[in-house]
Amino acid sequence: MAGVNGAAWTTAELRPAVERALDVIGPGRLMLGSDWPVCLLATSYTGWARTRRARRASKA
């Protein structure tokens, strides 16, 4: 998170990396990881959870 674009990142900026990981690894084998507490430099835990939910909702 902190390496994407500092505190100004968007869900859209993360989408290509997430989609690529899903294509290569597959949804059955892909695991959620984190660089906590470093990610707190760019977002809160709530912000990260909101991003994950938005990605799931876009695929529903």
ABEGO torsion letter per residue (X at the ends): XAAAAEAABBAAAAAAAAAAAAAAAEAAABBBBBAOAAAAAABBAAAAAAAAAAAAAAAX
